[in-house]
Amino acid sequence: MSITATELKQNLGKYLILSLTEDIFITKNGKIVAKLSNPYQTRVETATSLFGVLPNDMTLDEARAERLGAI
């Protein structure tokens, strides 16, 4: 979603709530000058993308050891 800086000033509470679910791009004179977003969204996306990466028969300790080059 893209809004003007004036719109943001007039309805800040509304856009803070909306930023929990989507990025809000703030424009001034027709150019994007800022982005309002959920600071935890990238963590959630990263964690979600990791599901299924480890084989079912590998323990967390084995995966850690493999990553560190101990196996």
N, CA, C and O atoms as CSV, one atom per row, in Angstrom:
chain,resi,resn,atom,element,x,y,z
A,1,MET,N,N,0.845,-1.166,0.000
A,1,MET,CA,C,0.000,0.000,0.000
A,1,MET,C,C,0.896,1.236,0.000
A,1,MET,O,O,1.956,1.249,0.626
A,2,SER,N,N,0.463,2.252,-0.697
A,2,SER,CA,C,1.207,3.499,-0.778
A,2,SER,C,C,0.296,4.643,-0.352
A,2,SER,O,O,-0.835,4.760,-0.822
A,3,ILE,N,N,0.807,5.492,0.551
A,3,ILE,CA,C,0.033,6.641,1.030
A,3,ILE,C,C,0.940,7.862,1.076
A,3,ILE,O,O,2.165,7.745,1.047
A,4,THR,N,N,0.325,9.024,1.148
A,4,THR,CA,C,1.106,10.252,1.256
A,4,THR,C,C,1.478,10.505,2.716
A,4,THR,O,O,0.861,9.960,3.632
A,5,ALA,N,N,2.485,11.331,2.911
A,5,ALA,CA,C,2.902,11.690,4.271
A,5,ALA,C,C,1.767,12.401,5.005
A,5,ALA,O,O,1.590,12.205,6.207
A,6,THR,N,N,1.010,13.212,4.302
A,6,THR,CA,C,-0.124,13.915,4.907
A,6,THR,C,C,-1.176,12.928,5.387
A,6,THR,O,O,-1.709,13.069,6.488
A,7,GLU,N,N,-1.477,11.926,4.559
A,7,GLU,CA,C,-2.450,10.893,4.941
A,7,GLU,C,C,-1.969,10.154,6.185
A,7,GLU,O,O,-2.762,9.859,7.079
A,8,LEU,N,N,-0.682,9.855,6.244
A,8,LEU,CA,C,-0.132,9.175,7.418
A,8,LEU,C,C,-0.302,10.023,8.675
A,8,LEU,O,O,-0.712,9.520,9.720
A,9,LYS,N,N,0.013,11.302,8.568
A,9,LYS,CA,C,-0.121,12.203,9.720
A,9,LYS,C,C,-1.559,12.246,10.234
A,9,LYS,O,O,-1.795,12.269,11.441
A,10,GLN,N,N,-2.504,12.257,9.315
A,10,GLN,CA,C,-3.911,12.394,9.699
A,10,GLN,C,C,-4.503,11.102,10.254
A,10,GLN,O,O,-5.470,11.145,11.014
A,11,ASN,N,N,-3.935,9.953,9.886
A,11,ASN,CA,C,-4.514,8.666,10.283
A,11,ASN,C,C,-3.449,7.689,10.783
A,11,ASN,O,O,-3.469,6.512,10.424
A,12,LEU,N,N,-2.531,8.168,11.600
A,12,LEU,CA,C,-1.410,7.348,12.041
A,12,LEU,C,C,-1.856,6.046,12.695
A,12,LEU,O,O,-1.314,4.988,12.372
A,13,GLY,N,N,-2.813,6.092,13.591
A,13,GLY,CA,C,-3.278,4.886,14.290
A,13,GLY,C,C,-3.765,3.815,13.334
A,13,GLY,O,O,-3.455,2.636,13.505
A,14,LYS,N,N,-4.520,4.215,12.339
A,14,LYS,CA,C,-5.038,3.281,11.336
A,14,LYS,C,C,-3.890,2.584,10.607
A,14,LYS,O,O,-3.925,1.371,10.404
A,15,TYR,N,N,-2.875,3.352,10.216
A,15,TYR,CA,C,-1.774,2.768,9.450
A,15,TYR,C,C,-0.825,1.950,10.323
A,15,TYR,O,O,-0.174,1.031,9.828
A,16,LEU,N,N,-0.739,2.269,11.604
A,16,LEU,CA,C,0.053,1.426,12.510
A,16,LEU,C,C,-0.571,0.033,12.604
A,16,LEU,O,O,0.141,-0.971,12.609
A,17,ILE,N,N,-1.884,-0.021,12.678
A,17,ILE,CA,C,-2.580,-1.313,12.730
A,17,ILE,C,C,-2.420,-2.059,11.404
A,17,ILE,O,O,-2.148,-3.260,11.397
A,18,LEU,N,N,-2.586,-1.360,10.295
A,18,LEU,CA,C,-2.445,-1.996,8.980
A,18,LEU,C,C,-1.022,-2.506,8.740
A,18,LEU,O,O,-0.827,-3.492,8.030
A,19,SER,N,N,-0.032,-1.836,9.329
A,19,SER,CA,C,1.363,-2.241,9.104
A,19,SER,C,C,1.684,-3.592,9.741
A,19,SER,O,O,2.726,-4.177,9.443
A,20,LEU,N,N,0.816,-4.093,10.605
A,20,LEU,CA,C,1.033,-5.421,11.179
A,20,LEU,C,C,0.886,-6.513,10.130
A,20,LEU,O,O,1.474,-7.587,10.257
A,21,THR,N,N,0.098,-6.237,9.092
A,21,THR,CA,C,-0.169,-7.263,8.089
A,21,THR,C,C,0.373,-6.941,6.705
A,21,THR,O,O,0.467,-7.831,5.860
A,22,GLU,N,N,0.733,-5.682,6.456
A,22,GLU,CA,C,1.261,-5.331,5.141
A,22,GLU,C,C,2.202,-4.133,5.251
A,22,GLU,O,O,2.103,-3.338,6.185
A,23,ASP,N,N,3.107,-4.015,4.293
A,23,ASP,CA,C,4.015,-2.878,4.250
A,23,ASP,C,C,3.273,-1.653,3.747
A,23,ASP,O,O,2.449,-1.737,2.837
A,24,ILE,N,N,3.582,-0.502,4.359
A,24,ILE,CA,C,2.984,0.761,3.959
A,24,ILE,C,C,4.123,1.654,3.456
A,24,ILE,O,O,5.053,1.959,4.203
A,25,PHE,N,N,4.045,2.066,2.200
A,25,PHE,CA,C,5.051,2.953,1.631
A,25,PHE,C,C,4.534,4.375,1.717
A,25,PHE,O,O,3.422,4.666,1.275
A,26,ILE,N,N,5.353,5.278,2.296
A,26,ILE,CA,C,4.962,6.665,2.478
A,26,ILE,C,C,5.629,7.492,1.388
A,26,ILE,O,O,6.837,7.403,1.169
A,27,THR,N,N,4.814,8.304,0.705
A,27,THR,CA,C,5.344,9.122,-0.382
A,27,THR,C,C,5.275,10.598,-0.021
A,27,THR,O,O,4.422,11.030,0.755
A,28,LYS,N,N,6.192,11.357,-0.602
A,28,LYS,CA,C,6.185,12.809,-0.476
A,28,LYS,C,C,6.560,13.357,-1.843
A,28,LYS,O,O,7.589,12.985,-2.407
A,29,ASN,N,N,5.740,14.222,-2.366
A,29,ASN,CA,C,5.932,14.769,-3.715
A,29,ASN,C,C,6.044,13.663,-4.759
A,29,ASN,O,O,6.803,13.779,-5.721
A,30,GLY,N,N,5.278,12.586,-4.559
A,30,GLY,CA,C,5.229,11.502,-5.530
A,30,GLY,C,C,6.368,10.498,-5.449
A,30,GLY,O,O,6.419,9.567,-6.253
A,31,LYS,N,N,7.285,10.665,-4.496
A,31,LYS,CA,C,8.415,9.735,-4.361
A,31,LYS,C,C,8.340,9.017,-3.022
A,31,LYS,O,O,7.983,9.617,-2.009
A,32,ILE,N,N,8.675,7.741,-3.018
A,32,ILE,CA,C,8.678,6.967,-1.770
A,32,ILE,C,C,9.821,7.458,-0.890
A,32,ILE,O,O,10.975,7.503,-1.316
A,33,VAL,N,N,9.479,7.828,0.355
A,33,VAL,CA,C,10.484,8.345,1.279
A,33,VAL,C,C,10.644,7.466,2.523
A,33,VAL,O,O,11.623,7.602,3.257
A,34,ALA,N,N,9.683,6.565,2.762
A,34,ALA,CA,C,9.767,5.716,3.949
A,34,ALA,C,C,8.886,4.486,3.770
A,34,ALA,O,O,8.024,4.424,2.893
A,35,LYS,N,N,9.137,3.517,4.632
A,35,LYS,CA,C,8.341,2.288,4.630
A,35,LYS,C,C,7.992,1.957,6.073
A,35,LYS,O,O,8.866,1.922,6.940
A,36,LEU,N,N,6.725,1.717,6.322
A,36,LEU,CA,C,6.229,1.329,7.639
A,36,LEU,C,C,5.894,-0.152,7.569
A,36,LEU,O,O,5.059,-0.570,6.766
A,37,SER,N,N,6.550,-0.951,8.418
A,37,SER,CA,C,6.326,-2.395,8.350
A,37,SER,C,C,6.424,-3.020,9.730
A,37,SER,O,O,6.879,-2.390,10.686
A,38,ASN,N,N,5.992,-4.263,9.816
A,38,ASN,CA,C,6.057,-5.037,11.045
A,38,ASN,C,C,7.510,-5.458,11.271
A,38,ASN,O,O,8.077,-6.143,10.420
A,39,PRO,N,N,8.128,-5.073,12.386
A,39,PRO,CA,C,9.541,-5.408,12.603
A,39,PRO,C,C,9.782,-6.901,12.797
A,39,PRO,O,O,10.921,-7.350,12.672
A,40,TYR,N,N,8.753,-7.679,13.095
A,40,TYR,CA,C,8.916,-9.105,13.336
A,40,TYR,C,C,8.587,-9.947,12.118
A,40,TYR,O,O,8.778,-11.163,12.143
A,41,GLN,N,N,8.098,-9.331,11.053
A,41,GLN,CA,C,7.665,-10.078,9.882
A,41,GLN,C,C,8.794,-10.892,9.269
A,41,GLN,O,O,8.576,-12.046,8.902
A,42,THR,N,N,9.983,-10.336,9.147
A,42,THR,CA,C,11.079,-11.089,8.531
A,42,THR,C,C,11.452,-12.297,9.380
A,42,THR,O,O,11.827,-13.338,8.841
A,43,ARG,N,N,11.355,-12.175,10.684
A,43,ARG,CA,C,11.650,-13.325,11.556
A,43,ARG,C,C,10.652,-14.445,11.308
A,43,ARG,O,O,11.027,-15.615,11.222
A,44,VAL,N,N,9.387,-14.083,11.195
A,44,VAL,CA,C,8.351,-15.084,10.956
A,44,VAL,C,C,8.567,-15.740,9.595
A,44,VAL,O,O,8.486,-16.963,9.476
A,45,GLU,N,N,8.840,-14.937,8.571
A,45,GLU,CA,C,9.072,-15.484,7.235
A,45,GLU,C,C,10.297,-16.390,7.214
A,45,GLU,O,O,10.275,-17.439,6.569
A,46,THR,N,N,11.357,-16.005,7.905
A,46,THR,CA,C,12.561,-16.821,7.961
A,46,THR,C,C,12.286,-18.141,8.662
A,46,THR,O,O,12.676,-19.198,8.167
A,47,ALA,N,N,11.628,-18.092,9.798
A,47,ALA,CA,C,11.321,-19.317,10.539
A,47,ALA,C,C,10.423,-20.231,9.715
A,47,ALA,O,O,10.632,-21.443,9.682
A,48,THR,N,N,9.437,-19.661,9.058
A,48,THR,CA,C,8.532,-20.458,8.233
A,48,THR,C,C,9.279,-21.123,7.086
A,48,THR,O,O,8.989,-22.269,6.742
A,49,SER,N,N,10.230,-20.424,6.496
A,49,SER,CA,C,10.971,-20.987,5.369
A,49,SER,C,C,11.883,-22.136,5.790
A,49,SER,O,O,12.290,-22.938,4.950
A,50,LEU,N,N,12.204,-22.225,7.068
A,50,LEU,CA,C,13.100,-23.280,7.546
A,50,LEU,C,C,12.383,-24.587,7.870
A,50,LEU,O,O,13.033,-25.621,8.032
A,51,PHE,N,N,11.066,-24.558,7.966
A,51,PHE,CA,C,10.340,-25.787,8.259
A,51,PHE,C,C,10.617,-26.816,7.172
A,51,PHE,O,O,10.505,-26.522,5.981
A,52,GLY,N,N,10.979,-28.025,7.593
A,52,GLY,CA,C,11.239,-29.100,6.652
A,52,GLY,C,C,12.662,-29.139,6.120
A,52,GLY,O,O,12.977,-30.000,5.298
A,53,VAL,N,N,13.529,-28.241,6.560
A,53,VAL,CA,C,14.906,-28.223,6.075
A,53,VAL,C,C,15.695,-29.398,6.642
A,53,VAL,O,O,16.482,-30.016,5.925
A,54,LEU,N,N,15.496,-29.712,7.909
A,54,LEU,CA,C,16.199,-30.833,8.536
A,54,LEU,C,C,15.477,-32.142,8.237
A,54,LEU,O,O,14.250,-32.203,8.304
A,55,PRO,N,N,16.221,-33.171,7.913
A,55,PRO,CA,C,15.589,-34.481,7.730
A,55,PRO,C,C,14.950,-34.947,9.040
A,55,PRO,O,O,15.409,-34.580,10.122
A,56,ASN,N,N,13.910,-35.741,8.941
A,56,ASN,CA,C,13.208,-36.216,10.134
A,56,ASN,C,C,14.081,-37.085,11.027
A,56,ASN,O,O,13.857,-37.145,12.236
A,57,ASP,N,N,15.079,-37.765,10.447
A,57,ASP,CA,C,15.897,-38.675,11.246
A,57,ASP,C,C,17.148,-37.997,11.815
A,57,ASP,O,O,17.991,-38.685,12.390
A,58,MET,N,N,17.297,-36.691,11.678
A,58,MET,CA,C,18.458,-35.970,12.195
A,58,MET,C,C,18.052,-35.154,13.414
A,58,MET,O,O,17.033,-34.464,13.393
A,59,THR,N,N,18.846,-35.234,14.472
A,59,THR,CA,C,18.561,-34.446,15.663
A,59,THR,C,C,19.148,-33.052,15.488
A,59,THR,O,O,19.974,-32.811,14.608
A,60,LEU,N,N,18.706,-32.150,16.339
A,60,LEU,CA,C,19.217,-30.793,16.294
A,60,LEU,C,C,20.716,-30.762,16.585
A,60,LEU,O,O,21.453,-29.998,15.962
A,61,ASP,N,N,21.167,-31.586,17.526
A,61,ASP,CA,C,22.602,-31.646,17.850
A,61,ASP,C,C,23.418,-32.151,16.662
A,61,ASP,O,O,24.508,-31.644,16.396
A,62,GLU,N,N,22.895,-33.143,15.953
A,62,GLU,CA,C,23.594,-33.654,14.766
A,62,GLU,C,C,23.664,-32.585,13.674
A,62,GLU,O,O,24.690,-32.436,13.010
A,63,ALA,N,N,22.585,-31.854,13.496
A,63,ALA,CA,C,22.566,-30.789,12.494
A,63,ALA,C,C,23.558,-29.693,12.857
A,63,ALA,O,O,24.265,-29.174,11.993
A,64,ARG,N,N,23.609,-29.347,14.124
A,64,ARG,CA,C,24.542,-28.321,14.587
A,64,ARG,C,C,25.986,-28.784,14.377
A,64,ARG,O,O,26.828,-28.011,13.920
A,65,ALA,N,N,26.267,-30.030,14.707
A,65,ALA,CA,C,27.617,-30.559,14.529
A,65,ALA,C,C,27.997,-30.589,13.051
A,65,ALA,O,O,29.136,-30.288,12.696
A,66,GLU,N,N,27.047,-30.950,12.189
A,66,GLU,CA,C,27.325,-30.979,10.752
A,66,GLU,C,C,27.610,-29.571,10.235
A,66,GLU,O,O,28.508,-29.364,9.419
A,67,ARG,N,N,26.845,-28.627,10.714
A,67,ARG,CA,C,27.031,-27.232,10.298
A,67,ARG,C,C,28.400,-26.710,10.711
A,67,ARG,O,O,29.032,-25.946,9.981
A,68,LEU,N,N,28.849,-27.126,11.882
A,68,LEU,CA,C,30.142,-26.670,12.383
A,68,LEU,C,C,31.305,-27.487,11.817
A,68,LEU,O,O,32.467,-27.196,12.101
A,69,GLY,N,N,30.992,-28.508,11.019
A,69,GLY,CA,C,32.045,-29.307,10.393
A,69,GLY,C,C,32.646,-30.380,11.274
A,69,GLY,O,O,33.746,-30.862,11.003
A,70,ALA,N,N,31.937,-30.761,12.329
A,70,ALA,CA,C,32.458,-31.753,13.262
A,70,ALA,C,C,32.191,-33.184,12.788
A,70,ALA,O,O,32.825,-34.124,13.268
A,71,ILE,N,N,31.257,-33.352,11.850
A,71,ILE,CA,C,30.943,-34.720,11.406
A,71,ILE,C,C,31.707,-35.038,10.140
A,71,ILE,O,O,31.582,-36.140,9.604
